[in-house]
Amino acid sequence: MIVGQYSIPKSKIENTVSVFDTDASNKRSTDKALRYLKQISSMIAGRHNVKVHIVEKIKHNAFTSKDEIFIRNGDFTNPVYLKLVEGLIDHEAGHLKFSDFTYLRNQQFTPLELALFNAIEDVRMERLVKDLYPGTIRNLQGMCEVLVQRGGADYHTQPFMIKFQGYVMMYCRFHFNHDKCMKKPLYVTRESLKEATSSEFINSLNRILDAVDAVVRCEDISPIIEQLIRLLESQKKEGETNDRNRSQEVSKGQANNGGGHQTSSVSSQDKSDGAVPQVGDETHEKPSSKDIPSSQKAPLSIPEQIEQGLSPDTPYQDSDLHDKARKTMNSMATEAAQSGCVDCFLTDRHYVTNPSLCDSYFDVLKSRRLMSKLAPVVKKAFYSMLPKPGEYKQRGNQLAPERFSHAIAGRAAVFKDAPLHRQPVAHIHIAVDCSQSMQGAGEANESPMLAANTAVFALANTLYQLPKINVQVDYFSSYKKVCFYRACEFKKRPQAGKFTVKPFGSTPTSEALREGIEQLMRNSAQMERKFLILVVDGDLPNDDEGIHRNNILSMLKLSRQVGVNVLCIALSTAHCHAFEDAGFMPNECLFIDSADQLPAAFEALTQQTVFNN
């Protein structure tokens, strides 16, 4: 029987600052885009283990390595950038499914041959992807459109060899891959090539490329590459012959005009000197090539450029569509980062799976004694989040059966009289500094790392035993890149063997705060409480410009905006002012000299707002 009026509360999106963006719609669109990218890559590649990594700027963005695809972190709410990334994801996943990387490794391609091979292989692969998944046509063509709009197909302004490679790529894409946006840049590049060579060269090139349509269906691409190389070699020989004949004609003309007569023609360089040298004037010295600055040297002729491009020592030239799209993606991501539109929390972190472990940095007996002392103190500190006896007693009104599930979920609207609220679950992320500064000046049994490992394991194990509280432990350090080691995951019991970490590297405190906030926001529901406990050696690194302190301050501001409570445990009492300068509030810091002081410090904090707000 239903008593009184009843309505299930509707979920509302609160207008609060999120980790990803101040606008919640941007967060939802970003999440949707990333889910799509990761799902579509596995579907196209036909593999369940394909991983899409969102990374900062590295040497190779948007490239494939085994079962991994790397994409540059940018503004995924920008439709133009998203169109480019969607096309790149389909392109890279197509390589995973249809490209033979073993065959490519076995080929001894020169850089030029590799560039020509990639241009034709991309067309072969994309045609197979479009035949199997027609929905990829829009993404792949959209990538080409973005590339053309941003000048990525303007090969007519490039040197001869880049122009030649770009023409090969655009010809195959326009005629055999239906990329209609390539039509205009293709024709412009063709006219530029014709001016540099001849109509016969363009006709021979087109005849070779016309065979691509049939070859890519069932035959090897290598014969096409060999024909293109032979065409370049013949053009080089023809160009050298023409240059030789031209130079002979010029020398003959000079000999006929200079036979005992003054020449009235003056070179442009002689004019610039302000004086006209006379024939036979020994005082006038001709400038040598060593004296001419590199900016004033004559550009390489077409045969010289071809000879340089055919050389195996010439570095690989970014000329195919993939390389141009990667450059375009990097430029767009850089522009978005400079304007503050990039979410830094999307990038992947480097997690260490096998760090340096040493039993000398962990005391099992002291950890057990510490757990027995911490249990009542921690339970008291987090008392408000523990379940209460008789929390869902009958309150004088009979509940209809369909309301039981809502009552168990803690929705207060099922009760007619005073509402009851179920306390939410708490998620606690512990970030432990394991940098070289935690080693101390003495032996391992006197180092702050021993105290940290012992105290953190005892604290994590105590928190794990409390119902409705999840705990996770990450060690952080920095060596060439920010490194994290996960000693304990949410909802899993801490293992003592994983807390014997040996100190190494430097201290990236702001990155540890950022990672902790991200982990809590990613694993917690909207109404669940979130705590971040930072364990450091008692001092914070600093630099002359104060960049490190400013980064810590910005992360602390972000934690307060998103509702993450921060508690810093410093294993020293000598540098209290450093934490205040970095933005920590007085009630957010615990200063202890040893692990044995942790229970007393927690006892003092039970009355603070860190736990009871």
C-alpha positions as CSV (number, residue, x, y, z in Angstrom):
1,M,0.0,0.0,0.0
2,I,1.3,3.4,-1.0
3,V,1.0,6.1,1.7
4,G,1.3,9.8,0.8
5,Q,2.8,11.3,-2.3
6,Y,6.1,9.9,-3.6
7,S,8.4,10.8,-6.5
8,I,11.8,9.5,-7.3
9,P,14.4,12.4,-7.3
10,K,15.7,13.2,-10.7
11,S,19.4,13.4,-11.2
12,K,20.7,16.9,-11.8
13,I,24.0,18.0,-13.2
14,E,25.4,20.5,-10.7
15,N,27.1,23.6,-12.1
16,T,30.4,22.9,-10.5
17,V,34.0,22.9,-11.7
18,S,35.0,19.5,-13.0
19,V,38.4,18.1,-13.5
20,F,38.1,18.3,-17.2
21,D,36.4,21.6,-17.8
22,T,34.3,24.2,-16.1
23,D,31.5,23.3,-18.5
24,A,30.0,19.9,-17.8
25,S,28.9,19.5,-21.5
26,N,32.6,19.7,-22.6
27,K,33.4,16.8,-20.2
28,R,30.6,14.7,-21.6
29,S,31.5,15.4,-25.2
30,T,35.2,14.6,-24.4
31,D,34.3,11.3,-22.7
32,K,32.1,10.3,-25.6
33,A,34.8,11.1,-28.1
34,L,37.4,9.1,-26.3
35,R,35.1,6.1,-25.8
36,Y,34.3,6.2,-29.5
37,L,38.0,6.4,-30.5
38,K,38.9,3.4,-28.3
39,Q,36.0,1.3,-29.4
40,I,36.2,2.0,-33.1
41,S,40.0,1.2,-33.1
42,S,39.4,-2.3,-31.7
43,M,36.5,-2.9,-34.1
44,I,38.4,-1.9,-37.3
45,A,41.6,-3.7,-36.2
46,G,39.6,-6.8,-35.3
47,R,41.5,-7.1,-32.1
48,H,40.3,-6.8,-28.5
49,N,43.6,-5.7,-27.1
50,V,44.1,-2.5,-29.1
51,K,44.9,0.5,-26.9
52,V,44.6,4.1,-27.7
53,H,47.0,6.3,-25.7
54,I,46.5,10.0,-25.3
55,V,50.0,11.4,-25.0
56,E,51.8,14.7,-24.8
57,K,54.0,15.9,-27.6
58,I,56.5,13.1,-28.4
59,K,58.6,12.3,-31.5
60,H,55.9,10.1,-33.1
61,N,52.3,11.1,-32.6
62,A,49.4,9.3,-34.3
63,F,51.5,6.2,-35.1
64,T,51.0,2.5,-34.5
65,S,53.3,0.3,-32.5
66,K,52.2,-3.4,-32.2
67,D,48.7,-3.1,-30.7
68,E,49.0,0.5,-29.5
69,I,47.9,3.8,-31.2
70,F,49.3,7.1,-29.9
71,I,47.2,10.2,-30.3
72,R,48.3,13.8,-29.3
73,N,46.3,15.3,-26.5
74,G,44.3,18.3,-27.8
75,D,40.9,20.0,-27.6
76,F,38.6,17.1,-28.3
77,T,35.6,19.4,-28.1
78,N,36.8,21.1,-31.3
79,P,34.9,19.5,-34.2
80,V,37.8,20.1,-36.6
81,Y,40.4,18.5,-34.4
82,L,38.0,15.7,-33.6
83,K,37.4,15.1,-37.3
84,L,41.2,14.9,-37.9
85,V,41.7,12.5,-35.0
86,E,38.8,10.2,-36.0
87,G,40.3,9.9,-39.5
88,L,43.7,9.1,-38.0
89,I,42.3,6.5,-35.6
90,D,40.6,4.7,-38.6
91,H,43.8,5.0,-40.6
92,E,46.0,3.6,-37.8
93,A,43.5,0.8,-37.0
94,G,43.4,-0.1,-40.7
95,H,47.2,-0.5,-40.6
96,L,46.8,-2.9,-37.7
97,K,44.4,-5.1,-39.6
98,F,45.6,-4.9,-43.2
99,S,49.3,-3.9,-43.2
100,D,52.1,-6.4,-43.1
101,F,54.7,-4.9,-40.8
102,T,57.0,-8.0,-41.1
103,Y,57.1,-7.6,-44.8
104,L,58.0,-3.9,-44.5
105,R,60.8,-4.7,-42.0
106,N,62.3,-7.2,-44.3
107,Q,62.5,-4.7,-47.2
108,Q,65.7,-2.8,-47.5
109,F,64.0,0.5,-48.6
110,T,65.9,3.7,-48.9
111,P,64.2,6.7,-47.3
112,L,62.8,7.8,-50.7
113,E,61.5,4.3,-51.5
114,L,59.9,4.1,-48.1
115,A,58.1,7.4,-48.6
116,L,56.8,6.3,-52.0
117,F,55.8,2.9,-50.6
118,N,53.9,4.5,-47.7
119,A,51.9,6.7,-50.1
120,I,50.7,3.8,-52.1
121,E,50.3,1.4,-49.2
122,D,48.0,3.9,-47.4
123,V,45.7,3.9,-50.4
124,R,45.7,0.1,-50.6
125,M,44.9,-0.2,-46.9
126,E,42.2,2.5,-46.8
127,R,40.4,1.0,-49.7
128,L,40.1,-2.3,-47.8
129,V,39.0,-0.5,-44.7
130,K,36.3,1.4,-46.6
131,D,35.1,-1.9,-48.3
132,L,34.8,-3.7,-45.0
133,Y,33.5,-0.7,-42.9
134,P,31.6,1.8,-45.1
135,G,31.2,4.1,-42.1
136,T,34.9,4.9,-42.2
137,I,34.5,6.7,-45.5
138,R,33.3,9.9,-43.8
139,N,36.1,9.8,-41.2
140,L,38.9,9.2,-43.7
141,Q,37.7,11.8,-46.2
142,G,37.1,14.3,-43.3
143,M,40.8,13.9,-42.3
144,C,41.8,14.7,-45.9
145,E,39.5,17.8,-46.0
146,V,41.1,19.1,-42.7
147,L,44.5,18.5,-44.1
148,V,43.8,20.4,-47.4
149,Q,42.1,23.3,-45.5
150,R,45.1,23.8,-43.3
151,G,47.6,23.8,-46.2
152,G,48.9,20.3,-45.7
153,A,48.6,19.5,-49.4
154,D,50.4,22.6,-50.8
155,Y,53.2,20.6,-52.3
156,H,53.7,23.1,-55.2
157,T,55.7,25.4,-52.9
158,Q,58.1,22.6,-51.8
159,P,61.4,21.4,-53.2
160,F,61.4,19.1,-56.2
161,M,61.6,15.8,-54.4
162,I,58.9,16.6,-51.8
163,K,56.8,17.9,-54.7
164,F,57.3,14.6,-56.6
165,Q,56.3,12.5,-53.6
166,G,53.3,14.7,-52.9
167,Y,52.1,14.3,-56.5
168,V,52.4,10.5,-56.2
169,M,50.3,10.5,-53.0
170,M,47.6,12.9,-54.3
171,Y,47.3,11.2,-57.7
172,C,46.7,7.9,-56.1
173,R,44.3,9.3,-53.6
174,F,42.3,11.3,-56.0
175,H,42.0,8.7,-58.8
176,F,41.9,5.5,-56.8
177,N,40.7,6.4,-53.3
178,H,38.0,9.0,-54.2
179,D,39.5,11.8,-52.1
180,K,37.9,14.5,-54.2
181,C,39.3,17.3,-52.0
182,M,42.8,16.5,-53.5
183,K,41.7,17.6,-57.0
184,K,42.8,21.3,-56.9
185,P,46.2,20.8,-55.1
186,L,46.9,17.8,-57.4
187,Y,46.5,20.0,-60.5
188,V,48.5,22.9,-59.1
189,T,51.3,20.5,-58.2
190,R,51.2,18.9,-61.6
191,E,51.7,22.3,-63.3
192,S,54.6,23.1,-61.0
193,L,56.2,19.8,-61.8
194,K,55.7,20.3,-65.5
195,E,57.5,23.7,-65.3
196,A,60.4,22.1,-63.5
197,T,60.7,19.1,-65.9
198,S,58.7,18.6,-69.1
199,S,55.3,17.3,-70.3
200,E,57.0,13.9,-71.2
201,F,58.1,13.5,-67.6
202,I,54.5,14.1,-66.3
203,N,53.0,11.7,-68.9
204,S,55.5,9.0,-68.0
205,L,54.7,9.5,-64.3
206,N,51.0,9.3,-64.9
207,R,51.3,6.0,-66.9
208,I,53.2,4.4,-64.1
209,L,50.7,5.6,-61.5
210,D,47.7,4.4,-63.6
211,A,48.9,0.8,-62.9
212,V,48.4,1.3,-59.1
213,D,44.7,0.6,-59.3
214,A,45.3,-2.9,-60.5
215,V,48.5,-3.6,-58.6
216,V,47.2,-2.8,-55.1
217,R,44.3,-5.3,-55.4
218,C,46.4,-8.5,-55.6
219,E,50.1,-7.7,-56.5
220,D,53.2,-6.4,-54.8
221,I,53.8,-2.6,-54.7
222,S,57.5,-2.9,-55.1
223,P,57.6,-2.9,-59.0
224,I,55.8,0.4,-59.0
225,I,58.4,1.8,-56.7
226,E,61.2,0.5,-58.9
227,Q,59.6,2.2,-62.0
228,L,59.3,5.5,-60.2
229,I,63.0,5.3,-59.2
230,R,64.0,4.6,-62.7
231,L,62.0,7.5,-64.0
232,L,63.8,9.8,-61.5
233,E,67.1,8.4,-62.6
234,S,66.4,9.0,-66.3
235,Q,65.2,12.6,-65.5
236,K,68.4,13.2,-63.6
237,K,70.5,12.1,-66.6
238,E,68.4,14.1,-69.0
239,G,68.7,17.2,-66.8
240,E,72.5,16.8,-66.5
241,T,72.8,16.5,-70.3
242,N,70.7,19.7,-70.8
243,D,72.7,21.6,-68.2
244,R,75.9,20.5,-69.9
245,N,74.8,21.6,-73.3
246,R,73.5,24.9,-71.9
247,S,76.8,25.6,-70.2
248,Q,78.7,24.8,-73.4
249,E,76.5,27.2,-75.4
250,V,77.1,29.9,-72.8
251,S,80.9,29.4,-72.9
252,K,80.9,29.5,-76.7
253,G,78.9,32.8,-76.7
254,Q,81.3,34.3,-74.2
255,A,84.3,33.3,-76.3
256,N,82.8,34.8,-79.5
257,N,82.0,38.1,-77.7
258,G,85.2,38.4,-75.8
259,G,87.8,38.0,-78.6
260,G,90.0,41.1,-78.0
261,H,86.9,43.4,-77.5
262,Q,85.5,45.0,-74.4
263,T,82.3,43.4,-73.3
264,S,79.5,45.7,-72.5
265,S,77.6,43.1,-70.5
266,V,78.1,43.3,-66.8
267,S,77.0,40.6,-64.4
268,S,74.5,41.4,-61.7
269,Q,77.1,40.7,-59.1
270,D,79.7,43.0,-60.7
271,K,77.1,45.8,-60.8
272,S,76.5,45.4,-57.1
273,D,80.2,46.1,-56.4
274,G,79.9,49.6,-57.8
275,A,82.8,49.2,-60.2
276,V,83.0,47.6,-63.6
277,P,86.1,45.4,-64.0
278,Q,87.9,45.7,-67.3
279,V,89.0,42.6,-69.3
280,G,92.5,41.6,-68.2
281,D,92.3,43.5,-64.9
282,E,94.3,41.3,-62.6
283,T,93.4,43.4,-59.5
284,H,89.8,42.2,-59.7
285,E,89.4,38.9,-57.8
286,K,86.5,36.6,-58.5
287,P,84.6,35.5,-55.4
288,S,85.1,31.9,-54.5
289,S,82.3,29.6,-53.4
290,K,83.7,29.5,-49.9
291,D,83.3,33.3,-49.6
292,I,79.6,33.3,-50.5
293,P,77.2,32.9,-47.6
294,S,74.9,29.9,-47.6
295,S,71.9,32.2,-48.0
296,Q,73.3,33.6,-51.2
297,K,74.4,30.3,-52.8
298,A,72.5,29.2,-55.8
299,P,69.8,26.6,-55.1
300,L,70.4,23.0,-56.2
301,S,69.4,22.2,-59.7
302,I,66.8,19.5,-60.4
303,P,69.4,16.8,-61.2
304,E,71.2,17.7,-58.0
305,Q,68.0,17.4,-55.9
306,I,67.2,14.1,-57.5
307,E,70.7,12.8,-56.8
308,Q,70.4,13.9,-53.2
309,G,66.9,12.3,-52.9
310,L,68.1,9.0,-54.3
311,S,71.0,8.8,-51.8
312,P,70.3,6.3,-49.0
313,D,71.9,8.7,-46.6
314,T,69.3,11.4,-47.1
315,P,66.9,11.5,-44.1
316,Y,63.3,10.5,-44.5
317,Q,61.1,13.3,-45.8
318,D,57.6,13.9,-44.3
319,S,55.7,13.9,-47.5
320,D,52.8,11.4,-47.3
321,L,49.3,12.1,-46.0
322,H,50.0,10.4,-42.7
323,D,53.0,12.6,-42.0
324,K,51.2,15.8,-43.0
325,A,48.2,14.8,-40.8
326,R,50.5,14.2,-37.9
327,K,52.0,17.6,-38.3
328,T,48.6,19.2,-38.6
329,M,47.4,17.4,-35.4
330,N,50.5,18.6,-33.5
331,S,50.1,22.2,-34.6
332,M,46.4,22.2,-33.7
333,A,47.1,20.6,-30.3
334,T,49.8,23.2,-29.6
335,E,47.5,26.0,-30.5
336,A,44.8,24.5,-28.1
337,A,47.3,24.1,-25.3
338,Q,48.4,27.7,-25.6
339,S,44.8,28.9,-25.4
340,G,44.1,26.7,-22.4
341,C,41.7,24.3,-24.1
342,V,43.6,21.1,-23.5
343,D,42.7,18.8,-20.6
344,C,46.0,17.7,-19.1
345,F,44.3,14.9,-17.2
346,L,43.7,12.9,-20.4
347,T,47.3,12.1,-21.0
348,D,48.6,8.6,-20.1
349,R,51.0,8.3,-17.2
350,H,54.0,6.1,-17.0
351,Y,53.4,3.3,-14.4
352,V,56.3,1.2,-13.2
353,T,55.4,-2.5,-12.7
354,N,58.8,-3.7,-11.3
355,P,60.4,-0.9,-9.2
356,S,63.4,-1.4,-7.0
357,L,62.3,-3.2,-3.9
358,C,64.3,-3.8,-0.7
359,D,63.2,-5.5,2.5
360,S,65.5,-3.1,4.5
361,Y,63.0,-0.3,3.8
362,F,60.1,-2.0,5.5
363,D,59.5,-3.1,9.2
364,V,56.9,-5.8,9.4
365,L,56.7,-5.9,13.2
366,K,56.5,-2.2,13.6
367,S,53.8,-2.1,10.9
368,R,51.6,-4.6,12.8
369,R,52.0,-2.7,16.1
370,L,51.1,0.5,14.3
371,M,48.0,-1.0,12.8
372,S,46.7,-2.0,16.3
373,K,47.2,1.6,17.4
374,L,45.8,3.2,14.2
375,A,42.6,1.1,14.1
376,P,40.5,3.0,16.8
377,V,42.0,6.3,15.8
378,V,41.2,6.0,12.1
379,K,37.8,4.6,12.8
380,K,37.0,7.6,15.0
381,A,38.4,10.0,12.3
382,F,36.1,8.4,9.6
383,Y,33.2,7.7,11.9
384,S,30.7,9.8,10.0
385,M,31.2,7.6,6.9
386,L,30.7,4.3,8.7
387,P,27.2,2.6,8.6
388,K,25.1,3.2,11.7
389,P,23.0,0.5,13.4
390,G,19.3,0.7,12.6
391,E,19.9,3.2,9.9
392,Y,16.8,2.0,7.9
393,K,14.3,1.3,10.8
394,Q,10.6,1.6,10.1
395,R,9.6,5.2,10.8
396,G,5.8,4.7,11.5
397,N,4.8,4.4,7.8
398,Q,4.5,1.2,5.9
399,L,6.5,1.1,2.7
400,A,5.3,-0.3,-0.6
401,P,7.4,-3.2,-1.9
402,E,8.5,-1.2,-4.9
403,R,10.1,1.4,-2.6
404,F,12.5,-1.0,-0.9
405,S,15.2,-0.7,-3.6
406,H,15.1,3.1,-3.3
407,A,15.2,2.9,0.5
408,I,18.2,0.6,0.4
409,A,19.9,3.0,-2.0
410,G,19.4,5.8,0.6
411,R,16.9,7.9,-1.3
412,A,15.1,10.0,1.3
413,A,11.9,10.6,-0.7
414,V,10.5,7.2,0.1
415,F,9.8,8.4,3.7
416,K,6.8,10.6,4.5
417,D,8.3,12.0,7.7
418,A,11.8,13.2,8.5
419,P,14.2,12.1,5.7
420,L,17.1,9.7,6.3
421,H,20.3,10.1,4.3
422,R,22.7,7.3,3.7
423,Q,26.3,8.4,4.2
424,P,28.2,7.9,1.0
425,V,31.3,5.7,0.5
426,A,34.7,7.4,0.8
427,H,37.6,6.9,-1.7
428,I,41.1,7.6,-0.3
429,H,44.1,7.9,-2.5
430,I,47.5,7.8,-0.8
431,A,50.4,9.3,-2.8
432,V,53.9,8.5,-1.4
433,D,57.1,10.2,-2.3
434,C,59.8,7.7,-3.1
435,S,62.4,10.1,-4.5
436,Q,66.1,10.0,-3.6
437,S,65.5,12.6,-0.8
438,M,63.6,9.9,1.1
439,Q,66.7,7.9,1.5
440,G,68.1,10.2,4.1
441,A,71.8,10.6,5.1
442,G,72.2,7.4,7.2
443,E,71.5,3.7,6.8
444,A,68.2,2.2,5.5
445,N,66.9,1.5,9.0
446,E,67.2,5.3,9.7
447,S,65.8,6.6,6.4
448,P,62.4,8.4,6.0
449,M,61.6,5.8,3.3
450,L,61.5,3.1,6.0
451,A,59.1,5.2,8.1
452,A,56.9,6.0,5.1
453,N,56.6,2.4,3.9
454,T,55.8,1.1,7.3
455,A,53.3,3.9,8.1
456,V,51.6,3.8,4.7
457,F,51.1,0.0,4.8
458,A,49.6,0.2,8.3
459,L,47.4,3.1,7.3
460,A,46.2,1.5,4.1
461,N,45.5,-1.9,5.8
462,T,43.6,-0.1,8.5
463,L,41.5,1.9,6.1
464,Y,40.8,-1.3,4.0
465,Q,39.2,-3.0,6.9
466,L,36.7,-0.2,7.4
467,P,33.4,-0.9,5.6
468,K,32.4,1.4,2.7
469,I,35.9,2.9,2.4
470,N,38.2,2.2,-0.6
471,V,41.9,2.9,-0.5
472,Q,44.6,3.1,-3.2
473,V,48.3,3.7,-2.8
474,D,50.6,5.2,-5.5
475,Y,54.4,5.8,-5.1
476,F,55.6,8.7,-7.2
477,S,59.1,9.8,-8.5
478,S,60.6,11.3,-11.6
479,Y,63.4,10.0,-13.8
480,K,63.4,11.4,-17.3
481,K,59.6,11.2,-17.0
482,V,57.1,11.2,-14.1
483,C,56.8,7.6,-12.8
484,F,54.1,6.0,-10.6
485,Y,54.1,2.6,-8.9
486,R,50.7,1.3,-7.7
487,A,51.2,-0.7,-4.6
488,C,47.5,-1.1,-3.8
489,E,44.4,-0.7,-5.9
490,F,40.9,0.3,-4.9
491,K,38.8,-2.6,-3.4
492,K,41.9,-4.8,-3.1
493,R,43.7,-5.8,0.1
494,P,47.2,-4.2,0.5
495,Q,50.1,-6.7,0.3
496,A,53.1,-6.1,2.5
497,G,55.6,-7.2,-0.2
498,K,54.6,-4.3,-2.4
499,F,55.5,-1.7,0.2
500,T,59.3,-2.3,0.3
501,V,60.0,0.5,-2.2
502,K,63.6,1.7,-2.5
503,P,63.9,5.5,-3.1
504,F,65.0,6.7,-6.6
505,G,64.7,9.8,-8.8
506,S,63.4,13.3,-8.0
507,T,60.2,14.7,-6.5
508,P,57.3,15.7,-8.8
509,T,54.9,16.7,-6.1
510,S,52.5,18.6,-8.3
511,E,52.2,15.7,-10.7
512,A,51.4,13.4,-7.8
513,L,48.6,15.7,-6.7
514,R,47.3,15.9,-10.2
515,E,47.3,12.1,-10.6
516,G,45.6,11.6,-7.2
517,I,42.8,14.0,-8.1
518,E,42.4,12.3,-11.4
519,Q,42.2,8.9,-9.9
520,L,39.6,10.0,-7.3
521,M,37.5,11.7,-9.9
522,R,37.7,8.7,-12.2
523,N,36.8,6.1,-9.6
524,S,34.3,8.0,-7.4
525,A,30.6,8.8,-7.8
526,Q,29.3,12.3,-7.6
527,M,28.2,12.2,-4.0
528,E,31.0,10.1,-2.6
529,R,33.7,11.7,-0.4
530,K,37.2,11.9,-1.8
531,F,40.4,12.1,0.2
532,L,44.0,12.6,-1.0
533,I,46.8,11.8,1.5
534,L,50.2,13.0,0.4
535,V,53.2,11.5,2.2
536,V,56.5,13.4,1.6
537,D,59.9,13.8,3.3
538,G,59.2,17.1,5.1
539,D,60.3,19.6,2.4
540,L,59.1,20.6,-1.0
541,P,61.4,21.1,-4.0
542,N,61.6,24.6,-5.3
543,D,63.2,26.5,-8.2
544,D,64.3,30.1,-8.7
545,E,61.2,31.0,-10.7
546,G,58.8,29.3,-8.2
547,I,57.3,27.2,-11.0
548,H,57.1,24.1,-8.8
549,R,55.4,25.9,-5.9
550,N,52.9,27.5,-8.3
551,N,52.0,24.2,-9.8
552,I,51.4,22.8,-6.3
553,L,49.2,25.8,-5.5
554,S,47.2,25.4,-8.7
555,M,46.6,21.6,-8.0
556,L,45.5,22.5,-4.4
557,K,43.0,25.0,-5.8
558,L,41.7,22.4,-8.2
559,S,41.3,19.9,-5.4
560,R,39.1,22.3,-3.4
561,Q,37.0,23.1,-6.5
562,V,36.2,19.5,-7.2
563,G,35.7,18.5,-3.6
564,V,38.8,16.5,-2.9
565,N,40.1,16.8,0.7
566,V,43.9,16.9,0.9
567,L,46.0,15.8,3.9
568,C,49.8,16.1,3.8
569,I,51.9,13.9,6.1
570,A,55.4,15.3,6.3
571,L,58.1,13.1,7.8
572,S,60.0,16.1,9.3
573,T,59.2,19.2,11.4
574,A,62.0,21.4,10.0
575,H,60.3,23.0,7.0
576,C,56.7,23.8,8.0
577,H,56.8,27.2,6.2
578,A,57.5,25.6,2.9
579,F,54.1,23.9,2.9
580,E,52.3,27.1,3.8
581,D,54.1,28.9,1.0
582,A,52.9,26.2,-1.4
583,G,49.2,26.7,-0.5
584,F,48.6,24.1,2.2
585,M,46.2,25.1,4.9
586,P,47.3,24.6,8.5
587,N,44.7,21.9,9.1
588,E,45.9,20.0,6.0
589,C,49.4,19.2,7.2
590,L,50.7,16.6,9.7
591,F,54.4,17.0,10.7
592,I,55.9,13.8,12.3
593,D,59.4,12.6,12.9
594,S,58.7,8.9,12.9
595,A,56.0,6.4,12.0
596,D,55.2,5.9,15.7
597,Q,53.8,9.4,15.9
598,L,51.2,8.8,13.3
599,P,48.4,7.6,15.6
600,A,48.8,10.6,17.9
601,A,48.8,12.9,14.9
602,F,45.6,11.3,13.6
603,E,44.1,11.7,17.0
604,A,44.7,15.4,16.9
605,L,43.1,15.7,13.5
606,T,39.8,14.0,14.4
607,Q,38.4,17.4,15.4
608,Q,39.5,19.1,12.2
609,T,37.4,19.8,9.2
610,V,39.5,17.5,7.0
611,F,37.4,14.6,8.1
612,N,34.2,16.1,9.3
613,N,33.2,18.5,6.6
